Amino acid sequence: MVLEKLSKLIAEHKDVDPAGITLETTLESLGLDSLEVVEIIMEFEEETGVAIEVNEKLKTVGDVVKLIGECE
């Protein structure tokens, strides 16, 4: 569920197919910079009510999913 919701948000930001986003997809390959990642996580927080503390070690979509899972 987290991956699906996150993929949808990324797809809306970068106009990509959410079906092509996997846990192994790098944020760099999606063209996401750190500011965009923070914006997407903030949107996720608003939609779910989960507070997420962002760190700089996020390299893949899986890293973001794991971070969100730790905060839920």
Predicted model as a PDB file, atoms N, CA, C, CB and O in Angstrom, pLDDT in the B-factor column:
MODEL        1                                                                  
ATOM      1  N   MET A   1       0.812  -1.191   0.000  1.00 85.00           N  
ATOM      2  CA  MET A   1       0.000   0.000   0.000  1.00 85.00           C  
ATOM      3  C   MET A   1       0.863   1.266   0.000  1.00 85.00           C  
ATOM      4  CB  MET A   1      -0.928  -0.008   1.198  1.00 85.00           C  
ATOM      5  O   MET A   1       0.571   2.215  -0.728  1.00 85.00           O  
ATOM      6  N   VAL A   2       1.917   1.281   0.809  1.00 92.00           N  
ATOM      7  CA  VAL A   2       2.803   2.453   0.856  1.00 92.00           C  
ATOM      8  C   VAL A   2       3.447   2.668  -0.508  1.00 92.00           C  
ATOM      9  CB  VAL A   2       3.896   2.281   1.950  1.00 92.00           C  
ATOM     10  O   VAL A   2       3.497   3.795  -1.001  1.00 92.00           O  
ATOM     11  N   LEU A   3       3.942   1.586  -1.125  1.00 94.00           N  
ATOM     12  CA  LEU A   3       4.587   1.713  -2.440  1.00 94.00           C  
ATOM     13  C   LEU A   3       3.598   2.243  -3.472  1.00 94.00           C  
ATOM     14  CB  LEU A   3       5.159   0.353  -2.900  1.00 94.00           C  
ATOM     15  O   LEU A   3       3.953   3.102  -4.279  1.00 94.00           O  
ATOM     16  N   GLU A   4       2.381   1.751  -3.461  1.00 94.00           N  
ATOM     17  CA  GLU A   4       1.371   2.200  -4.424  1.00 94.00           C  
ATOM     18  C   GLU A   4       1.081   3.684  -4.270  1.00 94.00           C  
ATOM     19  CB  GLU A   4       0.081   1.398  -4.256  1.00 94.00           C  
ATOM     20  O   GLU A   4       1.042   4.419  -5.257  1.00 94.00           O  
ATOM     21  N   LYS A   5       0.876   4.126  -3.032  1.00 93.00           N  
ATOM     22  CA  LYS A   5       0.568   5.534  -2.773  1.00 93.00           C  
ATOM     23  C   LYS A   5       1.761   6.426  -3.125  1.00 93.00           C  
ATOM     24  CB  LYS A   5       0.173   5.733  -1.297  1.00 93.00           C  
ATOM     25  O   LYS A   5       1.596   7.492  -3.719  1.00 93.00           O  
ATOM     26  N   LEU A   6       2.960   5.978  -2.750  1.00 94.00           N  
ATOM     27  CA  LEU A   6       4.162   6.742  -3.050  1.00 94.00           C  
ATOM     28  C   LEU A   6       4.400   6.806  -4.559  1.00 94.00           C  
ATOM     29  CB  LEU A   6       5.377   6.126  -2.345  1.00 94.00           C  
ATOM     30  O   LEU A   6       4.754   7.860  -5.087  1.00 94.00           O  
ATOM     31  N   SER A   7       4.207   5.695  -5.243  1.00 96.00           N  
ATOM     32  CA  SER A   7       4.375   5.655  -6.705  1.00 96.00           C  
ATOM     33  C   SER A   7       3.422   6.628  -7.383  1.00 96.00           C  
ATOM     34  CB  SER A   7       4.140   4.228  -7.242  1.00 96.00           C  
ATOM     35  O   SER A   7       3.798   7.310  -8.336  1.00 96.00           O  
ATOM     36  N   LYS A   8       2.189   6.691  -6.892  1.00 95.00           N  
ATOM     37  CA  LYS A   8       1.197   7.600  -7.452  1.00 95.00           C  
ATOM     38  C   LYS A   8       1.654   9.052  -7.290  1.00 95.00           C  
ATOM     39  CB  LYS A   8      -0.174   7.388  -6.777  1.00 95.00           C  
ATOM     40  O   LYS A   8       1.559   9.845  -8.227  1.00 95.00           O  
ATOM     41  N   LEU A   9       2.146   9.393  -6.106  1.00 95.00           N  
ATOM     42  CA  LEU A   9       2.618  10.763  -5.863  1.00 95.00           C  
ATOM     43  C   LEU A   9       3.816  11.104  -6.746  1.00 95.00           C  
ATOM     44  CB  LEU A   9       2.993  10.944  -4.384  1.00 95.00           C  
ATOM     45  O   LEU A   9       3.890  12.196  -7.309  1.00 95.00           O  
ATOM     46  N   ILE A  10       4.747  10.168  -6.862  1.00 96.00           N  
ATOM     47  CA  ILE A  10       5.919  10.394  -7.720  1.00 96.00           C  
ATOM     48  C   ILE A  10       5.476  10.571  -9.164  1.00 96.00           C  
ATOM     49  CB  ILE A  10       6.926   9.219  -7.606  1.00 96.00           C  
ATOM     50  O   ILE A  10       5.961  11.462  -9.861  1.00 96.00           O  
ATOM     51  N   ALA A  11       4.561   9.731  -9.611  1.00 95.00           N  
ATOM     52  CA  ALA A  11       4.073   9.805 -10.987  1.00 95.00           C  
ATOM     53  C   ALA A  11       3.420  11.149 -11.274  1.00 95.00           C  
ATOM     54  CB  ALA A  11       3.084   8.680 -11.260  1.00 95.00           C  
ATOM     55  O   ALA A  11       3.571  11.697 -12.367  1.00 95.00           O  
ATOM     56  N   GLU A  12       2.696  11.679 -10.295  1.00 94.00           N  
ATOM     57  CA  GLU A  12       2.067  12.986 -10.469  1.00 94.00           C  
ATOM     58  C   GLU A  12       3.114  14.098 -10.578  1.00 94.00           C  
ATOM     59  CB  GLU A  12       1.115  13.273  -9.303  1.00 94.00           C  
ATOM     60  O   GLU A  12       2.923  15.059 -11.323  1.00 94.00           O  
ATOM     61  N   HIS A  13       4.204  13.971  -9.849  1.00 91.00           N  
ATOM     62  CA  HIS A  13       5.261  14.990  -9.871  1.00 91.00           C  
ATOM     63  C   HIS A  13       6.109  14.918 -11.135  1.00 91.00           C  
ATOM     64  CB  HIS A  13       6.154  14.839  -8.651  1.00 91.00           C  
ATOM     65  O   HIS A  13       6.503  15.947 -11.685  1.00 91.00           O  
ATOM     66  N   LYS A  14       6.386  13.708 -11.590  1.00 93.00           N  
ATOM     67  CA  LYS A  14       7.354  13.551 -12.682  1.00 93.00           C  
ATOM     68  C   LYS A  14       6.742  13.052 -13.992  1.00 93.00           C  
ATOM     69  CB  LYS A  14       8.432  12.604 -12.257  1.00 93.00           C  
ATOM     70  O   LYS A  14       7.470  12.794 -14.950  1.00 93.00           O  
ATOM     71  N   ASP A  15       5.417  12.914 -14.045  1.00 92.00           N  
ATOM     72  CA  ASP A  15       4.725  12.459 -15.248  1.00 92.00           C  
ATOM     73  C   ASP A  15       5.325  11.155 -15.775  1.00 92.00           C  
ATOM     74  CB  ASP A  15       4.782  13.540 -16.331  1.00 92.00           C  
ATOM     75  O   ASP A  15       5.700  11.050 -16.943  1.00 92.00           O  
ATOM     76  N   VAL A  16       5.406  10.167 -14.882  1.00 94.00           N  
ATOM     77  CA  VAL A  16       5.887   8.832 -15.245  1.00 94.00           C  
ATOM     78  C   VAL A  16       4.793   7.817 -14.919  1.00 94.00           C  
ATOM     79  CB  VAL A  16       7.220   8.483 -14.494  1.00 94.00           C  
ATOM     80  O   VAL A  16       3.848   8.123 -14.192  1.00 94.00           O  
ATOM     81  N   ASP A  17       4.930   6.620 -15.455  1.00 95.00           N  
ATOM     82  CA  ASP A  17       3.970   5.551 -15.191  1.00 95.00           C  
ATOM     83  C   ASP A  17       4.250   4.962 -13.812  1.00 95.00           C  
ATOM     84  CB  ASP A  17       4.042   4.448 -16.292  1.00 95.00           C  
ATOM     85  O   ASP A  17       5.343   4.449 -13.574  1.00 95.00           O  
ATOM     86  N   PRO A  18       3.278   5.027 -12.899  1.00 95.00           N  
ATOM     87  CA  PRO A  18       3.514   4.488 -11.551  1.00 95.00           C  
ATOM     88  C   PRO A  18       3.798   2.982 -11.560  1.00 95.00           C  
ATOM     89  CB  PRO A  18       2.309   4.772 -10.663  1.00 95.00           C  
ATOM     90  O   PRO A  18       4.445   2.470 -10.647  1.00 95.00           O  
ATOM     91  N   ALA A  19       3.324   2.281 -12.577  1.00 95.00           N  
ATOM     92  CA  ALA A  19       3.555   0.833 -12.658  1.00 95.00           C  
ATOM     93  C   ALA A  19       5.034   0.513 -12.864  1.00 95.00           C  
ATOM     94  CB  ALA A  19       2.727   0.225 -13.798  1.00 95.00           C  
ATOM     95  O   ALA A  19       5.473  -0.594 -12.552  1.00 95.00           O  
ATOM     96  N   GLY A  20       5.800   1.459 -13.381  1.00 95.00           N  
ATOM     97  CA  GLY A  20       7.215   1.245 -13.615  1.00 95.00           C  
ATOM     98  C   GLY A  20       8.097   1.567 -12.416  1.00 95.00           C  
ATOM     99  O   GLY A  20       9.318   1.425 -12.483  1.00 95.00           O  
ATOM    100  N   ILE A  21       7.486   1.998 -11.330  1.00 97.00           N  
ATOM    101  CA  ILE A  21       8.239   2.364 -10.128  1.00 97.00           C  
ATOM    102  C   ILE A  21       8.262   1.171  -9.178  1.00 97.00           C  
ATOM    103  CB  ILE A  21       7.616   3.617  -9.431  1.00 97.00           C  
ATOM    104  O   ILE A  21       7.217   0.670  -8.763  1.00 97.00           O  
ATOM    105  N   THR A  22       9.477   0.725  -8.840  1.00 97.00           N  
ATOM    106  CA  THR A  22       9.648  -0.408  -7.937  1.00 97.00           C  
ATOM    107  C   THR A  22      10.445   0.035  -6.713  1.00 97.00           C  
ATOM    108  CB  THR A  22      10.355  -1.590  -8.655  1.00 97.00           C  
ATOM    109  O   THR A  22      10.909   1.172  -6.633  1.00 97.00           O  
ATOM    110  N   LEU A  23      10.591  -0.879  -5.772  1.00 97.00           N  
ATOM    111  CA  LEU A  23      11.401  -0.576  -4.584  1.00 97.00           C  
ATOM    112  C   LEU A  23      12.853  -0.284  -4.948  1.00 97.00           C  
ATOM    113  CB  LEU A  23      11.342  -1.739  -3.592  1.00 97.00           C  
ATOM    114  O   LEU A  23      13.538   0.461  -4.248  1.00 97.00           O  
ATOM    115  N   GLU A  24      13.322  -0.878  -6.054  1.00 97.00           N  
ATOM    116  CA  GLU A  24      14.720  -0.707  -6.466  1.00 97.00           C  
ATOM    117  C   GLU A  24      14.955   0.535  -7.311  1.00 97.00           C  
ATOM    118  CB  GLU A  24      15.173  -1.915  -7.232  1.00 97.00           C  
ATOM    119  O   GLU A  24      16.103   0.898  -7.568  1.00 97.00           O  
ATOM    120  N   THR A  25      13.883   1.191  -7.746  1.00 97.00           N  
ATOM    121  CA  THR A  25      14.024   2.384  -8.584  1.00 97.00           C  
ATOM    122  C   THR A  25      14.729   3.481  -7.799  1.00 97.00           C  
ATOM    123  CB  THR A  25      12.642   2.877  -9.085  1.00 97.00           C  
ATOM    124  O   THR A  25      14.328   3.815  -6.684  1.00 97.00           O  
ATOM    125  N   THR A  26      15.782   4.038  -8.391  1.00 96.00           N  
ATOM    126  CA  THR A  26      16.499   5.109  -7.693  1.00 96.00           C  
ATOM    127  C   THR A  26      15.771   6.431  -7.884  1.00 96.00           C  
ATOM    128  CB  THR A  26      17.958   5.218  -8.201  1.00 96.00           C  
ATOM    129  O   THR A  26      15.146   6.675  -8.916  1.00 96.00           O  
ATOM    130  N   LEU A  27      15.864   7.265  -6.879  1.00 95.00           N  
ATOM    131  CA  LEU A  27      15.254   8.590  -6.956  1.00 95.00           C  
ATOM    132  C   LEU A  27      15.923   9.403  -8.061  1.00 95.00           C  
ATOM    133  CB  LEU A  27      15.363   9.325  -5.597  1.00 95.00           C  
ATOM    134  O   LEU A  27      15.276  10.197  -8.745  1.00 95.00           O  
ATOM    135  N   GLU A  28      17.211   9.195  -8.222  1.00 94.00           N  
ATOM    136  CA  GLU A  28      17.965   9.899  -9.270  1.00 94.00           C  
ATOM    137  C   GLU A  28      17.452   9.524 -10.658  1.00 94.00           C  
ATOM    138  CB  GLU A  28      19.469   9.579  -9.160  1.00 94.00           C  
ATOM    139  O   GLU A  28      17.320  10.390 -11.523  1.00 94.00           O  
ATOM    140  N   SER A  29      17.163   8.239 -10.880  1.00 96.00           N  
ATOM    141  CA  SER A  29      16.684   7.806 -12.201  1.00 96.00           C  
ATOM    142  C   SER A  29      15.314   8.393 -12.518  1.00 96.00           C  
ATOM    143  CB  SER A  29      16.621   6.278 -12.271  1.00 96.00           C  
ATOM    144  O   SER A  29      14.944   8.514 -13.686  1.00 96.00           O  
ATOM    145  N   LEU A  30      14.566   8.756 -11.488  1.00 96.00           N  
ATOM    146  CA  LEU A  30      13.268   9.391 -11.680  1.00 96.00           C  
ATOM    147  C   LEU A  30      13.401  10.899 -11.862  1.00 96.00           C  
ATOM    148  CB  LEU A  30      12.358   9.088 -10.501  1.00 96.00           C  
ATOM    149  O   LEU A  30      12.419  11.587 -12.141  1.00 96.00           O  
ATOM    150  N   GLY A  31      14.623  11.407 -11.700  1.00 95.00           N  
ATOM    151  CA  GLY A  31      14.866  12.831 -11.844  1.00 95.00           C  
ATOM    152  C   GLY A  31      14.438  13.639 -10.630  1.00 95.00           C  
ATOM    153  O   GLY A  31      14.185  14.840 -10.730  1.00 95.00           O  
ATOM    154  N   LEU A  32      14.358  12.969  -9.477  1.00 94.00           N  
ATOM    155  CA  LEU A  32      13.940  13.648  -8.248  1.00 94.00           C  
ATOM    156  C   LEU A  32      15.146  14.207  -7.498  1.00 94.00           C  
ATOM    157  CB  LEU A  32      13.155  12.684  -7.342  1.00 94.00           C  
ATOM    158  O   LEU A  32      16.101  13.485  -7.208  1.00 94.00           O  
ATOM    159  N   ASP A  33      15.089  15.491  -7.190  1.00 91.00           N  
ATOM    160  CA  ASP A  33      16.127  16.056  -6.328  1.00 91.00           C  
ATOM    161  C   ASP A  33      15.622  16.010  -4.889  1.00 91.00           C  
ATOM    162  CB  ASP A  33      16.492  17.524  -6.756  1.00 91.00           C  
ATOM    163  O   ASP A  33      14.478  15.630  -4.641  1.00 91.00           O  
ATOM    164  N   SER A  34      16.465  16.393  -3.954  1.00 88.00           N  
ATOM    165  CA  SER A  34      16.113  16.272  -2.539  1.00 88.00           C  
ATOM    166  C   SER A  34      14.893  17.118  -2.173  1.00 88.00           C  
ATOM    167  CB  SER A  34      17.296  16.678  -1.675  1.00 88.00           C  
ATOM    168  O   SER A  34      14.088  16.703  -1.340  1.00 88.00           O  
ATOM    169  N   LEU A  35      14.747  18.277  -2.773  1.00 91.00           N  
ATOM    170  CA  LEU A  35      13.593  19.123  -2.487  1.00 91.00           C  
ATOM    171  C   LEU A  35      12.295  18.457  -2.948  1.00 91.00           C  
ATOM    172  CB  LEU A  35      13.757  20.490  -3.164  1.00 91.00           C  
ATOM    173  O   LEU A  35      11.290  18.491  -2.237  1.00 91.00           O  
ATOM    174  N   GLU A  36      12.319  17.860  -4.126  1.00 93.00           N  
ATOM    175  CA  GLU A  36      11.135  17.171  -4.633  1.00 93.00           C  
ATOM    176  C   GLU A  36      10.775  15.976  -3.758  1.00 93.00           C  
ATOM    177  CB  GLU A  36      11.362  16.716  -6.075  1.00 93.00           C  
ATOM    178  O   GLU A  36       9.596  15.707  -3.531  1.00 93.00           O  
ATOM    179  N   VAL A  37      11.774  15.264  -3.272  1.00 92.00           N  
ATOM    180  CA  VAL A  37      11.526  14.125  -2.384  1.00 92.00           C  
ATOM    181  C   VAL A  37      10.830  14.606  -1.114  1.00 92.00           C  
ATOM    182  CB  VAL A  37      12.852  13.394  -2.035  1.00 92.00           C  
ATOM    183  O   VAL A  37       9.869  13.989  -0.656  1.00 92.00           O  
ATOM    184  N   VAL A  38      11.314  15.698  -0.552  1.00 92.00           N  
ATOM    185  CA  VAL A  38      10.701  16.261   0.654  1.00 92.00           C  
ATOM    186  C   VAL A  38       9.259  16.673   0.365  1.00 92.00           C  
ATOM    187  CB  VAL A  38      11.517  17.475   1.170  1.00 92.00           C  
ATOM    188  O   VAL A  38       8.371  16.421   1.179  1.00 92.00           O  
ATOM    189  N   GLU A  39       9.018  17.305  -0.785  1.00 94.00           N  
ATOM    190  CA  GLU A  39       7.661  17.719  -1.154  1.00 94.00           C  
ATOM    191  C   GLU A  39       6.727  16.508  -1.256  1.00 94.00           C  
ATOM    192  CB  GLU A  39       7.680  18.488  -2.491  1.00 94.00           C  
ATOM    193  O   GLU A  39       5.592  16.554  -0.782  1.00 94.00           O  
ATOM    194  N   ILE A  40       7.209  15.431  -1.873  1.00 94.00           N  
ATOM    195  CA  ILE A  40       6.401  14.219  -2.021  1.00 94.00           C  
ATOM    196  C   ILE A  40       6.107  13.603  -0.656  1.00 94.00           C  
ATOM    197  CB  ILE A  40       7.120  13.196  -2.925  1.00 94.00           C  
ATOM    198  O   ILE A  40       4.985  13.169  -0.393  1.00 94.00           O  
ATOM    199  N   ILE A  41       7.109  13.568   0.204  1.00 92.00           N  
ATOM    200  CA  ILE A  41       6.907  13.010   1.548  1.00 92.00           C  
ATOM    201  C   ILE A  41       5.924  13.873   2.333  1.00 92.00           C  
ATOM    202  CB  ILE A  41       8.256  12.904   2.308  1.00 92.00           C  
ATOM    203  O   ILE A  41       5.111  13.343   3.090  1.00 92.00           O  
ATOM    204  N   MET A  42       5.982  15.187   2.166  1.00 93.00           N  
ATOM    205  CA  MET A  42       5.039  16.067   2.847  1.00 93.00           C  
ATOM    206  C   MET A  42       3.614  15.812   2.363  1.00 93.00           C  
ATOM    207  CB  MET A  42       5.420  17.537   2.623  1.00 93.00           C  
ATOM    208  O   MET A  42       2.675  15.820   3.159  1.00 93.00           O  
ATOM    209  N   GLU A  43       3.454  15.587   1.069  1.00 94.00           N  
ATOM    210  CA  GLU A  43       2.133  15.253   0.531  1.00 94.00           C  
ATOM    211  C   GLU A  43       1.646  13.929   1.112  1.00 94.00           C  
ATOM    212  CB  GLU A  43       2.174  15.179  -1.013  1.00 94.00           C  
ATOM    213  O   GLU A  43       0.473  13.793   1.460  1.00 94.00           O  
ATOM    214  N   PHE A  44       2.553  12.950   1.215  1.00 92.00           N  
ATOM    215  CA  PHE A  44       2.210  11.654   1.791  1.00 92.00           C  
ATOM    216  C   PHE A  44       1.738  11.841   3.229  1.00 92.00           C  
ATOM    217  CB  PHE A  44       3.420  10.687   1.734  1.00 92.00           C  
ATOM    218  O   PHE A  44       0.751  11.238   3.651  1.00 92.00           O  
ATOM    219  N   GLU A  45       2.449  12.677   3.976  1.00 92.00           N  
ATOM    220  CA  GLU A  45       2.074  12.966   5.365  1.00 92.00           C  
ATOM    221  C   GLU A  45       0.663  13.549   5.440  1.00 92.00           C  
ATOM    222  CB  GLU A  45       3.085  13.939   6.003  1.00 92.00           C  
ATOM    223  O   GLU A  45      -0.139  13.150   6.284  1.00 92.00           O  
ATOM    224  N   GLU A  46       0.371  14.498   4.549  1.00 93.00           N  
ATOM    225  CA  GLU A  46      -0.939  15.137   4.546  1.00 93.00           C  
ATOM    226  C   GLU A  46      -2.053  14.134   4.250  1.00 93.00           C  
ATOM    227  CB  GLU A  46      -0.970  16.266   3.523  1.00 93.00           C  
ATOM    228  O   GLU A  46      -3.116  14.175   4.869  1.00 93.00           O  
ATOM    229  N   GLU A  47      -1.803  13.240   3.308  1.00 89.00           N  
ATOM    230  CA  GLU A  47      -2.811  12.258   2.914  1.00 89.00           C  
ATOM    231  C   GLU A  47      -3.039  11.186   3.971  1.00 89.00           C  
ATOM    232  CB  GLU A  47      -2.409  11.607   1.619  1.00 89.00           C  
ATOM    233  O   GLU A  47      -4.152  10.679   4.112  1.00 89.00           O  
ATOM    234  N   THR A  48      -1.988  10.838   4.716  1.00 88.00           N  
ATOM    235  CA  THR A  48      -2.089   9.708   5.639  1.00 88.00           C  
ATOM    236  C   THR A  48      -2.111  10.108   7.106  1.00 88.00           C  
ATOM    237  CB  THR A  48      -0.954   8.776   5.407  1.00 88.00           C  
ATOM    238  O   THR A  48      -2.517   9.314   7.955  1.00 88.00           O  
ATOM    239  N   GLY A  49      -1.678  11.331   7.419  1.00 88.00           N  
ATOM    240  CA  GLY A  49      -1.619  11.758   8.804  1.00 88.00           C  
ATOM    241  C   GLY A  49      -0.428  11.196   9.560  1.00 88.00           C  
ATOM    242  O   GLY A  49      -0.369  11.299  10.786  1.00 88.00           O  
ATOM    243  N   VAL A  50       0.531  10.596   8.841  1.00 85.00           N  
ATOM    244  CA  VAL A  50       1.730  10.019   9.452  1.00 85.00           C  
ATOM    245  C   VAL A  50       2.863  11.034   9.397  1.00 85.00           C  
ATOM    246  CB  VAL A  50       2.141   8.700   8.739  1.00 85.00           C  
ATOM    247  O   VAL A  50       3.181  11.553   8.327  1.00 85.00           O  
ATOM    248  N   ALA A  51       3.473  11.320  10.546  1.00 88.00           N  
ATOM    249  CA  ALA A  51       4.616  12.236  10.588  1.00 88.00           C  
ATOM    250  C   ALA A  51       5.881  11.482  10.212  1.00 88.00           C  
ATOM    251  CB  ALA A  51       4.764  12.883  11.994  1.00 88.00           C  
ATOM    252  O   ALA A  51       6.181  10.437  10.789  1.00 88.00           O  
ATOM    253  N   ILE A  52       6.623  12.010   9.246  1.00 89.00           N  
ATOM    254  CA  ILE A  52       7.812  11.333   8.730  1.00 89.00           C  
ATOM    255  C   ILE A  52       9.009  12.260   8.860  1.00 89.00           C  
ATOM    256  CB  ILE A  52       7.613  10.898   7.251  1.00 89.00           C  
ATOM    257  O   ILE A  52       8.963  13.411   8.427  1.00 89.00           O  
ATOM    258  N   GLU A  53      10.083  11.753   9.460  1.00 85.00           N  
ATOM    259  CA  GLU A  53      11.308  12.523   9.593  1.00 85.00           C  
ATOM    260  C   GLU A  53      12.252  12.123   8.466  1.00 85.00           C  
ATOM    261  CB  GLU A  53      11.969  12.299  10.986  1.00 85.00           C  
ATOM    262  O   GLU A  53      12.706  10.981   8.404  1.00 85.00           O  
ATOM    263  N   VAL A  54      12.541  13.057   7.588  1.00 83.00           N  
ATOM    264  CA  VAL A  54      13.357  12.791   6.405  1.00 83.00           C  
ATOM    265  C   VAL A  54      14.834  12.811   6.767  1.00 83.00           C  
ATOM    266  CB  VAL A  54      13.064  13.821   5.299  1.00 83.00           C  
ATOM    267  O   VAL A  54      15.280  13.644   7.555  1.00 83.00           O  
ATOM    268  N   ASN A  55      15.595  11.874   6.178  1.00 75.00           N  
ATOM    269  CA  ASN A  55      17.049  11.902   6.332  1.00 75.00           C  
ATOM    270  C   ASN A  55      17.694  11.944   4.957  1.00 75.00           C  
ATOM    271  CB  ASN A  55      17.553  10.674   7.137  1.00 75.00           C  
ATOM    272  O   ASN A  55      17.011  11.786   3.945  1.00 75.00           O  
ATOM    273  N   GLU A  56      18.978  12.150   4.914  1.00 72.00           N  
ATOM    274  CA  GLU A  56      19.685  12.342   3.645  1.00 72.00           C  
ATOM    275  C   GLU A  56      20.120  11.034   2.998  1.00 72.00           C  
ATOM    276  CB  GLU A  56      20.890  13.214   3.860  1.00 72.00           C  
ATOM    277  O   GLU A  56      20.738  11.064   1.934  1.00 72.00           O  
ATOM    278  N   LYS A  57      19.824   9.899   3.597  1.00 85.00           N  
ATOM    279  CA  LYS A  57      20.302   8.624   3.075  1.00 85.00           C  
ATOM    280  C   LYS A  57      19.328   7.976   2.097  1.00 85.00           C  
ATOM    281  CB  LYS A  57      20.571   7.681   4.211  1.00 85.00           C  
ATOM    282  O   LYS A  57      19.472   6.798   1.773  1.00 85.00           O  
ATOM    283  N   LEU A  58      18.360   8.715   1.635  1.00 91.00           N  
ATOM    284  CA  LEU A  58      17.358   8.164   0.734  1.00 91.00           C  
ATOM    285  C   LEU A  58      17.898   8.118  -0.690  1.00 91.00           C  
ATOM    286  CB  LEU A  58      16.065   8.991   0.791  1.00 91.00           C  
ATOM    287  O   LEU A  58      18.155   9.154  -1.302  1.00 91.00           O  
ATOM    288  N   LYS A  59      18.064   6.916  -1.204  1.00 94.00           N  
ATOM    289  CA  LYS A  59      18.600   6.741  -2.562  1.00 94.00           C  
ATOM    290  C   LYS A  59      17.590   6.071  -3.495  1.00 94.00           C  
ATOM    291  CB  LYS A  59      19.885   5.914  -2.517  1.00 94.00           C  
ATOM    292  O   LYS A  59      17.593   6.326  -4.699  1.00 94.00           O  
ATOM    293  N   THR A  60      16.724   5.211  -2.938  1.00 95.00           N  
ATOM    294  CA  THR A  60      15.768   4.474  -3.756  1.00 95.00           C  
ATOM    295  C   THR A  60      14.347   4.684  -3.240  1.00 95.00           C  
ATOM    296  CB  THR A  60      16.115   2.979  -3.772  1.00 95.00           C  
ATOM    297  O   THR A  60      14.138   5.185  -2.135  1.00 95.00           O  
ATOM    298  N   VAL A  61      13.389   4.294  -4.052  1.00 95.00           N  
ATOM    299  CA  VAL A  61      11.995   4.335  -3.625  1.00 95.00           C  
ATOM    300  C   VAL A  61      11.828   3.420  -2.417  1.00 95.00           C  
ATOM    301  CB  VAL A  61      11.037   3.914  -4.783  1.00 95.00           C  
ATOM    302  O   VAL A  61      11.067   3.738  -1.503  1.00 95.00           O  
ATOM    303  N   GLY A  62      12.524   2.296  -2.401  1.00 95.00           N  
ATOM    304  CA  GLY A  62      12.475   1.373  -1.273  1.00 95.00           C  
ATOM    305  C   GLY A  62      12.948   2.026   0.017  1.00 95.00           C  
ATOM    306  O   GLY A  62      12.397   1.753   1.084  1.00 95.00           O  
ATOM    307  N   ASP A  63      13.963   2.887  -0.064  1.00 93.00           N  
ATOM    308  CA  ASP A  63      14.436   3.611   1.124  1.00 93.00           C  
ATOM    309  C   ASP A  63      13.321   4.489   1.691  1.00 93.00           C  
ATOM    310  CB  ASP A  63      15.674   4.476   0.780  1.00 93.00           C  
ATOM    311  O   ASP A  63      13.147   4.572   2.907  1.00 93.00           O  
ATOM    312  N   VAL A  64      12.575   5.137   0.811  1.00 92.00           N  
ATOM    313  CA  VAL A  64      11.489   6.013   1.253  1.00 92.00           C  
ATOM    314  C   VAL A  64      10.362   5.180   1.856  1.00 92.00           C  
ATOM    315  CB  VAL A  64      10.959   6.870   0.073  1.00 92.00           C  
ATOM    316  O   VAL A  64       9.795   5.547   2.885  1.00 92.00           O  
ATOM    317  N   VAL A  65      10.039   4.053   1.213  1.00 92.00           N  
ATOM    318  CA  VAL A  65       9.002   3.152   1.736  1.00 92.00           C  
ATOM    319  C   VAL A  65       9.385   2.653   3.123  1.00 92.00           C  
ATOM    320  CB  VAL A  65       8.781   1.955   0.781  1.00 92.00           C  
ATOM    321  O   VAL A  65       8.553   2.609   4.028  1.00 92.00           O  
ATOM    322  N   LYS A  66      10.650   2.278   3.281  1.00 91.00           N  
ATOM    323  CA  LYS A  66      11.130   1.791   4.582  1.00 91.00           C  
ATOM    324  C   LYS A  66      11.024   2.892   5.637  1.00 91.00           C  
ATOM    325  CB  LYS A  66      12.594   1.295   4.472  1.00 91.00           C  
ATOM    326  O   LYS A  66      10.570   2.640   6.753  1.00 91.00           O  
ATOM    327  N   LEU A  67      11.436   4.097   5.293  1.00 87.00           N  
ATOM    328  CA  LEU A  67      11.351   5.231   6.208  1.00 87.00           C  
ATOM    329  C   LEU A  67       9.910   5.464   6.646  1.00 87.00           C  
ATOM    330  CB  LEU A  67      11.916   6.496   5.551  1.00 87.00           C  
ATOM    331  O   LEU A  67       9.639   5.660   7.831  1.00 87.00           O  
ATOM    332  N   ILE A  68       9.001   5.442   5.700  1.00 86.00           N  
ATOM    333  CA  ILE A  68       7.588   5.655   6.015  1.00 86.00           C  
ATOM    334  C   ILE A  68       7.067   4.530   6.908  1.00 86.00           C  
ATOM    335  CB  ILE A  68       6.749   5.745   4.721  1.00 86.00           C  
ATOM    336  O   ILE A  68       6.315   4.777   7.850  1.00 86.00           O  
ATOM    337  N   GLY A  69       7.467   3.300   6.610  1.00 84.00           N  
ATOM    338  CA  GLY A  69       7.051   2.160   7.414  1.00 84.00           C  
ATOM    339  C   GLY A  69       7.510   2.258   8.859  1.00 84.00           C  
ATOM    340  O   GLY A  69       6.809   1.816   9.770  1.00 84.00           O  
ATOM    341  N   GLU A  70       8.675   2.831   9.066  1.00 79.00           N  
ATOM    342  CA  GLU A  70       9.212   2.997  10.432  1.00 79.00           C  
ATOM    343  C   GLU A  70       8.439   4.072  11.192  1.00 79.00           C  
ATOM    344  CB  GLU A  70      10.716   3.364  10.386  1.00 79.00           C  
ATOM    345  O   GLU A  70       8.421   4.062  12.423  1.00 79.00           O  
ATOM    346  N   CYS A  71       7.806   4.989  10.482  1.00 77.00           N  
ATOM    347  CA  CYS A  71       7.101   6.101  11.121  1.00 77.00           C  
ATOM    348  C   CYS A  71       5.623   5.800  11.353  1.00 77.00           C  
ATOM    349  CB  CYS A  71       7.236   7.350  10.277  1.00 77.00           C  
ATOM    350  O   CYS A  71       4.967   6.490  12.134  1.00 77.00           O  
ATOM    351  N   GLU A  72       5.104   4.797  10.698  1.00 71.00           N  
ATOM    352  CA  GLU A  72       3.668   4.492  10.836  1.00 71.00           C  
ATOM    353  C   GLU A  72       3.352   3.863  12.165  1.00 71.00           C  
ATOM    354  CB  GLU A  72       3.209   3.574   9.725  1.00 71.00           C  
ATOM    355  O   GLU A  72       2.194   3.547  12.439  1.00 71.00           O  
TER     356      GLU A  72                                                      
ENDMDL                                                                          
END                                                                             
